[in-house]
Amino acid sequence: MRLVKYADRAAWLEGRRLGLGGTDVARVLGRAPKSWGGPMRVWAEKTGAVAGGLDENEAMRWGRLLEGVVAQEWAHREGRNIASVDGVILHPTHDWARGTPDRLVEEWGAVDPVGILEVKTTGPWGASGWGPDGAEGTDATVPMHLLVQLLWYLGLSGLPRGWFAVLIGGQELRSLPVEFDRDLFDLMLNRCGDWWRVHVETGTPPPPDGSPDFDDELRRRFPQAMTEVAHLDIGYAAKARRLLDLKAARETLDTEAAAIEQE
């Protein structure tokens, strides 16, 4: 397992720009929640256009504060030892592929880790997104963006299995084991590698995807765009008319949906 260590948090944050971590991969592959952002946000972070990392909200803060407690209770129940990751894990041959798992899992008395533990917390409303305690971790029992994250860490580390310890509503702990999927990891590695080379290494933004992140990048690059008049050629004029039609149709559908909900 390749590890790189950083002297302080500032160096660690700069190191994040040098590759794709678990949350980055989920965003690049279009598997992350909208609040995480998408490929455009990742590109802007890696090229230094915006600060990296997700803005911490109340739920994320409590998840961070409770991580150690949940991890220790999981280890107690499972009869295993856990250890913090002392650095950032790098892929054996691709330095851009990296990640920081929550914990390494060890057998008592053993020296080498046997797996990875990812700790999550969610409210009662999030319980339906998780399978029952002890269920095998698949896309049917684990939110897809988190499953991608754990599989990424397993592929980087070369470890054969992982676990999710998820605390639901502050009072129910579930443990879901996940077996490493080599084919899926190779697919993610190839797609993310192509994306990194085409967009980050060349500084070329990803194509428009309709996301707020892309709007932000357009505003950053063209701050006068909202105040200047643009003369469109025939092709773009048709697209502009189509855009207005789509927005009008969306407003009509939203109004109709709201009326039905109110009934």
Secondary structure, DSSP 8 states (H G I E B T S, - for coil): -EEE--SSHHHHHHHHTTSB-HHHHHHHTT-S-GGG--HHHHHHHHTTSS--S----HHHHHHHHHHHHHHHHHHHHHT-EEE---SEEE-SS-TTBEE--SEEEE-TT-SS--EEEEEEEE-GGGGGGS--TT---STTTS-HHHHHHHHHHHHHHT-SEEEEEEEETTTEEEEEEEE--HHHHHHHHHHHHHHIIIIITTT------S-HHHHHHHHHH-TTTTTS-----HHHHHHHHHHHHHHHHHHHHHHHHHHHHH-
